[in-house]
Structures are given as structure tokens and as C-alpha cells.
Amino acid sequence: MPSGASTREETRVIEAYADAKPTIAAEVSPETPLESLNLNWRERDLPEKQRTKHVHRLHPYLGKFIPQLVEVFLRKYFQPGQTVADPFAGSGTTLVQANELGIHSIGYDISAFNVLLMRAKTERCDPAKLESEVRDAINAVRRTNCTAARIPELDDEMTDDEPVDSDYLRHWYAPEALRELLTFRSAIMRANPRYELILKVILCRAARSARLTTHFDLDFPKQPTTEPYYCYKHSRTCEPTRDAMKFLERYAADTVARVAEFQALRTDADVTIIHADSAKARVAKIDGIITSPPYVGLIDYHEQHAYAYHLLGLKDRRSEEIGAAANGQSERAKRKYQEAIANVFDRFVKKMPSGGPIIVVAGDKHNLYPRIAELIGVETEAVLHRHVNRRTGRRNNAFFESVFIWRKR
Ligand SMILES: C[S@@+](CC[C@H](N)C(=O)[O-])C[C@H]1O[C@@H](n2cnc3c(N)ncnc32)[C@H](O)[C@@H]1O
């Protein structure tokens, strides 16, 4: 197979799989031939509800891979009791799916919010206790809303908690929304709940939706929207939101249900999450890798959750992101990217047994990965090209991604 996804190759993939039965992840085993896989799931084969099942939708995250894709390669290349590493673990898709299958996992990420999200998704949890803690925090906001519509000074609200960037918060939230978010935050900080991380995820998800922005630009809004606007998502005039309570309530209920669903599937397999630059962190012994690395100059992984960093006072380590969007896609940026990714893989591959699998999912339109394979000296078992042609929301553009299947020599 060619290494990068050429247009001819893309046409071949679309034609070859037009009538073929899509792979059902749960049916894959180590004996399933790679050639029999059809990973070109269409919306009707793998609806959004399944792609975002249980904790995979605790909080939006731009740039994750779908759990069914990870499940296919976990089932094909790993056994329960083995350990898979994801050096760019993001929102934790590899870790959640590995745990479901009884496979130990170790995930690394440089972005503090992603680490918080992964820990919230994968921690052991008693859903009844979580529900009670969530109810307490929601009730604290309800009580404040009832007390004569008090709108305290922002600085008063902030004195007893971690430092936050109040300029950012004043800029992006209507006063009522901000008061509700800060009351929820204070309730979490004061009560010291057992499930603080999950509560923080609810807070951040509500904070994302409650920003003064349009319904169609929640990913990277540039300026607050304070006036009514024509909404492309709803085909009518909409107004920026003034409150956060409806989001807190909605996401609180949704989160409790999702966490409970995953807890019923959770196994005793270990999940280890490390907040570190994977180019420098200590690496333990592993059996293989499944990952989707940051791509060159594409997504800013800190910026997409800016509200969380400001609200929770999380440490910003964007300068350590590999392939940071701010560094662009020049030839120099691409070369540096290849070296940086190869360096990370090299460090992890050293901790694997010979023959161990390295599965890398990347939309490699610049054809950078064959050189990365050369730099680390792995053997290429196969490269699969996958047509991603889902049609949901505004992100309905079809594209190709490659799955590189390498083996340690
Ligand atoms: C494509 S995303 C991974 C998404 C993940 N597969 C998922 O399903 O959620 C790449 C991740 O690499 C992380 N990253 C970038 N540079 C890093 C570095 N130097 N060390 C560790 N993680 C890094 C980013 O923060 C981002 O979360």
C-alpha cells in the first residue's frame, strides 16, 4: 500500500468499500485478517450516539479518535493483562477502551485540562455518591439564585479559591452566568467532594456553553458576541446566553448517567495518567502503543479549552505542545515535527518487546509518517486508509486518515 493517502488511493478505498460490510469492533480478534477490516464507517453504520457512548462525551474535545477504531486495534493486537501506552492520550479514548477490555493502560498528555478530563473519565466511582455530590453543588447555585438575585462583585467571589483570570471571565460571560459558574466552583472547592474532578468537568462543560458566543462557533470563538445574531445552526435569530444554570443542570444529569454507564463496564485493569511532556517523561515497560499524535500546525490543544484554564487556574504548557498550531506548517515546522514525534516514539519503543505493535492514527496529508517510521527504525506491517465520512453538525466535511501499523524490530 502507498504510504500517504493519495487521491487515487482515496478513490480506490471509496470504491472498494462501497458495498462491503463495515467492521463490528466487538467481533475483531487477533485472528481477524487486516485485509478483512472495513473501517470506513458511515453515519448509519456507526451513529454519533455510539461514537460518543458513555464517558466519551463527558466534555467536547476537538481531535479525538473514535472508540470503535481503538477497540478494533486493541482486540487485534493486545491481550487482557498486557499494557498499552498512549503518549498523546488527549481525552483518554485509548485508556477508556483498554480498561473496558481488561488491558492496562498508561496515558501521557501535556495539557492540564486533558489530564483532568481523562482522570475524571477513568476514576472508580460510586454513581449514587456522585449524584448526591452533584446535587449539593447544583443546590448551592439554586440557593444563590433565590437570594434576591444578588449579583456579587466578581472579586468578592474569587477571594477564597484558586487564582483565576478575572479579565478573561468578565470578557466572556454575562454577569449572571459568571455568578452561577463561580458559585458552582465555590461549592466544589469548599465541600472538598470525593468526585471533585468529575464536578470540575461539569463546571467546564457548562462554562464552554455559557460563553458569550454564537451557537455555531463554540470551538474557537475569537470575540464575545453580546447582541442578537443570525444563527446558521438554527436558521433564525438567536441571542447569546445570559445564564449558566440551564447548562449546569443539563450536564450534571448527563454526566451522572454517563459515568454510571461506564462504571458498569469498568474492569480492574490499571489506568495510569501522567501529566508530562512525553518527550521527557519517564516511560515504564509497555507491550505496545496506540495513539493519534497532535498533527503539524492544526489544533491548539490548550486554546480549545481556554475557559477551563482561566476558571480553574490550570497551568498553561502550550509552549511544550508538539506541532503547535501557532508554529504553522512551513517546511521547517514539518521537519521539526517529524523529529519531535520520532523522538517520543523512540523513547516508548525502547520499553517494548521486539515485535510489539505501534498503531498510529494520523490524517497524514503531508506524508510525514513514512519518514518518522524510518527515523525510529520500525517495520511497517500495513498502512490502512480510512474514509471518514460522517455527517453530523457543522463539521460535516469528509476526509481521510491513515492507520500506520508498525512493529518493533
Ligand atoms: C490528537 S490529540 C489525541 C487525542 C486522543 N487520541 C483522543 O482520542 O482524545 C493529541 C494530544 O497530544 C497532546 N500533546 C501535544 N504535545 C504533547 C507533548 N509534548 N507531550 C504530551 N502530549 C502532548 C495534546 O495536548 C493533545 O491532547
PDBQT file of the ligand as one rigid body, heavy atoms in Angstrom, charges set to zero:
ROOT
HETATM    1  C1  LIG A 501      -4.718  14.229  18.544  1.00  0.00    +0.000 C 
HETATM    2  S1  LIG A 501      -4.732  14.574  20.263  1.00  0.00    +0.000 S 
HETATM    3  C2  LIG A 501      -5.024  13.000  20.967  1.00  0.00    +0.000 C 
HETATM    4  C3  LIG A 501      -6.478  12.680  21.041  1.00  0.00    +0.000 C 
HETATM    5  C4  LIG A 501      -6.768  11.325  21.656  1.00  0.00    +0.000 C 
HETATM    6  N1  LIG A 501      -6.426  10.246  20.758  1.00  0.00    +0.000 N 
HETATM    7  C5  LIG A 501      -8.257  11.222  21.996  1.00  0.00    +0.000 C 
HETATM    8  O1  LIG A 501      -8.957  10.381  21.450  1.00  0.00    +0.000 OA
HETATM    9  O2  LIG A 501      -8.719  12.032  22.796  1.00  0.00    +0.000 OA
HETATM   10  C6  LIG A 501      -3.048  14.879  20.610  1.00  0.00    +0.000 C 
HETATM   11  C7  LIG A 501      -2.735  15.199  22.079  1.00  0.00    +0.000 C 
HETATM   12  O3  LIG A 501      -1.308  15.342  22.195  1.00  0.00    +0.000 OA
HETATM   13  C8  LIG A 501      -1.061  16.236  23.270  1.00  0.00    +0.000 C 
HETATM   14  N2  LIG A 501       0.336  16.694  23.187  1.00  0.00    +0.000 N 
HETATM   15  C9  LIG A 501       0.894  17.607  22.348  1.00  0.00    +0.000 A 
HETATM   16  N3  LIG A 501       2.199  17.749  22.609  1.00  0.00    +0.000 NA
HETATM   17  C10 LIG A 501       2.494  16.901  23.623  1.00  0.00    +0.000 A 
HETATM   18  C11 LIG A 501       3.687  16.576  24.345  1.00  0.00    +0.000 A 
HETATM   19  N4  LIG A 501       4.851  17.188  24.073  1.00  0.00    +0.000 N 
HETATM   20  N5  LIG A 501       3.627  15.635  25.324  1.00  0.00    +0.000 NA
HETATM   21  C12 LIG A 501       2.445  15.028  25.629  1.00  0.00    +0.000 A 
HETATM   22  N6  LIG A 501       1.282  15.306  24.998  1.00  0.00    +0.000 NA
HETATM   23  C13 LIG A 501       1.302  16.216  24.001  1.00  0.00    +0.000 A 
HETATM   24  C14 LIG A 501      -2.105  17.333  23.084  1.00  0.00    +0.000 C 
HETATM   25  O4  LIG A 501      -2.330  18.026  24.292  1.00  0.00    +0.000 OA
HETATM   26  C15 LIG A 501      -3.328  16.505  22.619  1.00  0.00    +0.000 C 
HETATM   27  O5  LIG A 501      -4.171  16.240  23.708  1.00  0.00    +0.000 OA
ENDROOT
TORSDOF 0
